[in-house]
Amino acid sequence: MEELGEPEELSSEFLSTPKAKSLKHLKNQILAIFSADLCSFCIGAGLGWAAPSLPQLGESELGLSTADVSVIGSALNIGGAIGALSGGLLIDYVGRKKTFLFITPLFLFGFLCVALGVNFYMLVMGRILIGLASGLTTISAPVFAGEIADPKYRGLLATMFSFMLVCGILTMYILGAFFQWRTVTFACLLFPISGFIATIIFVPESPVYLARQNDLKKAKKNYFFLRGHLFGFEDIAKDQDSNIPSRIKLRYFFNKRVFKPVSICLALMFFQQACGVNGIFYNLKIIFDISGGNIPSSLQVIIVGLVQLSTTIISSIIIDHIGRKTLLIISGIAMGASTTCLGVYFHYSIHSPERIHNLYWLPLASLIVFSAFFYVGFGPVTWTVLGEILPLEVKGATSAIVTSFGWFLAFLVTMTYGIIVETFNQSIIFLIYGSFSFLGALYVLICIPETTGKTLSEIQKLFS
């Protein structure tokens, strides 16, 4: 990290106004968050690996059953739930930067275990390790971005988490279309190595964490390095001095300023997963295989991945202009409409196939719409809101609870997809996903406050 003079040596007028910021200091924020979010790219690689690789595993020489393949795919989510729970403790006790330096070797060993896997147990162990690292990342990366980003750019910079995740997914879709699963997994080893190196060079420790450790001198220095001014630093220092219990007791979580934002984040995480995103994306190639059409399923998967990437970029641009709440509402309605259309399509494909003989384009179109609006709203914005509204003094613990809950739901959605399809049919599962998407939009309309453009201290006051 670039060495700076002590902020106290500069004039108080320069330090007290945000107008003193320069592009140089915005660049420091971008580099820090981008480097940390290389771990998010690894999450995307772990998630995106499933769509092209699981069908190949089912036909491989390893002799895996359909149930084995399903467990291998969903094992990542179990690891994610465990990693998220431990991540809350880790980021509060060792700091954000050291957490990232711990995560990247976990990803490396996980991908290596899968790449060298010769049986069911090695593959499951590798996926669990990738999940552990993913769970830790989903705790640490949004919190880190929310703490170091300037309020004016916080929405843009926070969505880099989802952007990098989608880049990882798309990379796996493309590689999976041309190479076998083992070759693709070996290629994944490059990603955590890059993340480890970038973290060492470009990631400073969070000023919020340093202030909580009473290292105000270094906290001030890092704050100035990232912002180019000290406007707002007093709020961070003041928040750390404010009645923070040395040991968090259960009753503390029922305090209104803690319980309400945690409840909101749990609800957002529920609807993010209940819309069926993991059930759909884990089985994307299979869905296209059974839906008909003239476009190869592997190409349709890549098209969906490109849409995910494009809309994530759009989301990062508009999130601070349109607002979190509006994007979530639009996202829920559009996802509900698209999965409902897909449910109706599969209903007629079973009962009246002659009525849809000219509609083979509909599954691809519906999943393009679903993907686009998930990555405009509930995908990235949920993580942005999580990084913003959770109480600073217990952010590690509350982030762990919320994120672990999300990973557990992802496991349930992934495992129940096949069960529901086998017990009922494809139509029912998509109608269920559509219903939850509409309910999510309604919940946001009624219960979620707008946080766009507010400082972390102003957001905390909404729940005081």
N, C-alpha and C positions, 0 to 999 in steps of 0.2 A: 504494500500500500504506500502511496506517495507520502513523503514526510511533509508536515506542515508546521509552520510556526505556531506557538501557543495562541489561541484565539484572543486571550487577554491582551496580547501585544497590539492588537488592532484597535482602531477607534471604536468607541461604543456606538457612535452613530452608524458606522458601517455594519456593525454586528447586529443592530437592533431592527434592521429592515430587510424584508425578503426581496426588495428590489435589487439588493446587492448580489443576488444569485447570478451565476454565469453558466453558459452552456457547459463549461468544464465540470461544474459540480453536478449538473444534471447527468452528464456523461458518467460520473462516478456512481450515481444511483443506478443508471441503466446497466453498467458493467457488473456491479455487485449483484443486482437481482438476476441478470442473465446468467451469471456464473453459478449462482445458487440454484437457478431453475434448470441447469443441465441435469440435475437430479430428477426434475419433472419430465425431461426428455426420456430418462431411463424408465420412469413409470409408464410413459406412453409406449415405449418399446416392449415392456412386459405385458401391457394390456393388448397392444396391437398384434403381438406375436401369436395370440390365440387364434384369431380368425383364419389365417392361412395355414398354421402349423397343426392345430388340433385334428382337422380332417386327415392330414398326412400321417400323424401319429397313429390314427385308427387303422391305417392301411400299412403301417411299417412292419419291419421284421421283429419288433419287440413283443408282438403278440398281445397287445393291449385290448381290453374289452371296451365297449362303449362307456360303461360306468367308470373304468379306469381313466379314460380320456377326459371325462367330465370332472373327475376329482383333480386331475392335473391342471385343468383350466382354472378351476375355482380355488385351488390351494393358495394362489396369490392373494385372494381376498382374506383368507384366514390369517395369513402372515401380516396383511395390511392392518387388520383389527388389533393384533398383538403389538405391532410396531407403533400404531397410533397411541395406544395406552402408555407405552413406555416413552414415547416421544415427548409427551407433556412434561415428564420428569426430567428428561435429558436436556431439553432446551432451557429449562429454568436452572439446572444445576451446573451444566458445563458451558452453556451459552449457545448461541445460534451457529457461529462459525465452526466450532469444534463438532457440533452435531453433523453439519454437512461433511466434515472430514471423516466422520465415522460412517456416514451413510454410503459414500461412494465405494469403499471396499466391500460392503455388504452386497451392493448391486453386482460388483465384479465377481465375487464368489458364487452368487446365485446364478448368473448367466453361465459361468464356467461349469457349474454342476449340471445344468441342463444340457449344455453343449456336449459334455462328456458322458451324459446319461446313457446307461446301458440297460436300465430296468425301471420299473414303475417307481420304486422308492427314491432313486437318485433324482428323477424328474420332479417328483413331489417336493423333495427337500430343496432343490434349486428354486422351484416356484415359491416356496414358503420364504426362502431368504430374500428373493426379489420382492415379495410382499412385505416383509419386515422393513426393508429399505423404503418401499413405497409408502407405507404407513408413517414412518418417521418423516418422510419428505412432505406429506400432506399436512403434517403438523407444522413443521419448521418453515417451509417456504412461504406460505401465505402470511404467517405471523411476521417473518422477517421483512417481507415486502411492505406489509401494512405499517411496520414500525419505522422504516427508513425512508419511505417515499414521501415527497412533498405532497401536501393535500391536493394541490392543483393537478398533479400528474398521478396521484395514487391509483385511480381506477385504471388508467392506461398501463402503469407498471405492474399492478397486481394481476392483470389479465395475462401477463407474460407467462405465468404459471400454466394456464390452460393452453396458450399458444405453443409452448415448448412440449407439453404433453401430447398435443395433437400432432406436432411434427414427428414425435416418436412413433405414434400410431401409424401415420402415413408412411413413414420410412419402412415399417414392418410390412404394411400392405404391399408396397412396391417390391421390396426384396422377396417377400413370400410368393409373389407371382412368378418369379424367375428362378429362385433357388430353393433347395430342400431345407427343411426346418433346422437341421444341424448346422448347415453353413450360415444360415441367417443368425442363429444364436451365437456362433463364434464372432460374427460381425458386431454383435452387441457389446462385446468386451471393450471396444474403443470408447464407448460413451461414458462409462463411469471413470475411466482413466482421465479423459478430458475434463470431466467435472472436478476431479480431485485437484488437478493442476490449476484450473481456473479459480477454484475456491482459495487456494493458497495465495494466489497473486492478487485477486481483485475483490475479495469479500472482507470488509471490515466487520468487527463485532458491532452488534446493534447498540446504539446509544441508550435505548430503553433498558436493555439487559444490564449494561454497565452502570446505569444510574441505580438500578435495583441492587447492585452489588456495592453501592456507595462509592464507586470509582467515578466521581463527577468530573474530575480533570480529564480522564480519557474519554468519558462520555461526551463531554463538550467538544473535545478535539475531533472525535469521529462524526459528531453532528455537524460541525463546521465543514469537515471534509466532504460530507454528503450533500449539504445544503448550500454552503457558501455564505451562511449567516447563522446567527443564533436566535432568530425570531422563533418563538415557540418552545425553545429549550427549557425555559423556566417552568412551563406547564408539565413537561416530562419529569423534571426534578421534583416538582411539587407533588405530582401524582405518586411518586415513589415514597414520599414522606408521609402520605396520608393513611393513617390507620390501617396498615397492612398487617394482618395477623401472622405471627411467626409460624404457626401451624394452622393449616386450613382445616377447620372442623366442618362436619356435615351441615350443621345449621347455617353456616356462612353462605352456603349455596342457595338457601331459601331467602336470603336478603334480596329485595326487589331489584337492586342494581346489578345483581349477579344472575338471579333466577330468570328474569325476563329476557335478556339477550341470549342466555344459554338455551332457553325454550325456543326462541325464534330460530336459532342456528340448528337445533335438533329437528325442528319442523322442516326447515329448508333442506336439510340433508335427507330427511325422509322422502320428500317429494322429488328431490334430485334423483334418487335411486328408484322410487316407486314408478316413475315414468317408464322404467324398463330399459334404461340405457345400456346396462351391462348385459342383460339377457339378449338384447338385440345385437350389440356389437360383437359379443363373443360368438354369436351364431350367424353373423352376417352372410358369410359365404353359403352356409346351409340354407338360409332363407332365400337367397337368390337362386340357388340350385333347384328348389322346389316350386318357385313362383313362375317358372317358364320364362319365355322371352328369348330373343336372338342374340343378346349381348352376353359374352362369357361372364360367368359369375365373378371370376378374379378381377376382370376389368370393372365390373360394377362396384366391387369393393373399393378399388382405387378411386373411382369417381366419387364415392361417398367420402373417402378420406380427403380428397382435394376440396370438397365442399366444407368439410369440418375445418380445414386449415383456413380457407378463405373467410368463413364467417367468424372464426376466432379473431382474425385480423380486424374485421369490421367491428366486432364487439369492443376490441381494445381502443378503437378510435372514437366510438360513439358513447361509451359507458359514462364518461364524465360530462356529456352534453345532454343525453336523454335521461340518464338517471338509472340507478339500480332497480328501483321498484317497477318502473315502466317496462324495462327490459324483461324482468321476471314474469310479469303479467302476459306480455306478448308471447314470450317463450312458451309458457304453459298452455295458452290457447292454441298456438300453432302446433305444438307437439300432440296435444289432444286430438286436434282435427286430423293430423296425418296418420296417427296410429289407429284412429277410428276408421278412417278410409281403408287402411290396410286390413283391419279386422273384417270389414264388410267384403272386401275383395276375396279374402280366404274363405269366408262363409259361402259366397257364390261359387268359388272354385270347387267346393266340396258338394254343394247341393244343386247348383244350376250352372255348370261350367260353360254352357253355351251362351250365357249372358255376359261373359267376360272375355270372349275369344278375341276381341279387339282391344283389350285393356291390359295387355302384358307389360306395358310401360308403367302401369300404376305402382307396383311395388317399389321400383327404383325411384320414381318421382316422390312417393310418400316418404321413403327413407332419406331422400335428399332433403326434403322439407324438415323432417324430424331432426336430422343431424344439424342442419343449418340453424334451427332455432334453439336446439339444446346448447350449441356452442355460442349463441348470441346471448342466452339468458342463464338458465339453470346450471349449465356447465361451469363457466368462469365466474359468474356473478355470485354464486353461493360461496365460493372460496374468498372472493373479495370482501363480501359482507362479514364472513367469519373473521377475517383479519382485522376488520374495522371495529366491530361492536362488542366483542368479548372483552370483559374487564381486564385492564392492564395488569392488575396485581395478581390475578389468578389465570392469566391467559394460557399458560402452559397446561394447567390441570383441566380447564374447561375446553381448550382445543383438543386435548386428548380424548375427553368424553365424546365430544361431537364427532370427531373424525373417526374414532373407533366404531361408533354407532353407524357411520356411513359405510365403512368397510364391511361390517357385519351384514348390513342390508344388501350390499353388493353381492356378498356370498349367497344370501337367501335368494336374491333375484336370479343369479346365475344358475343355482342348483334347481330352483323351482321351474325355470323356463321349460326344460325338457319334461319334467313331471306333468306340468299342466298341459303341454302339447300332446303328450302321450295319453293322458287321462281324458282330455276333451279334444281340442284341435287347435290349429294355428289361429283361428278366428278369435277364440275366447281370450287367449293371452294378449292379443293386441287391443281388444276392447277393454280389458282390465287396465292395461297401461294407459289407454286414452282417458279413462275415467279418473285415474289418479292425476294425470296431467291437468285436467280441468279443475280438479279440487285444489291443486297446487296454486294455480292462477288465482282462484277465489281466496285462498288463505293469504297470499301476498297482498291482494287488494285490501283486505280487512285489517291485517295485523302487522305488516312490515313498515317501519318508518323509513323515510328517505335519508340517506347518509352522504349523498353526492356533495362534494365541495366542503364538507365539514372537517375540522381537525379532530384528532382522536379524543382530545379533551371535550370538545363540543358534543361528540357522539356519546361519550360517557354520561354527559349531563342529561341526555334524553331519557336515561333510565334511572336517574337519581330520585 
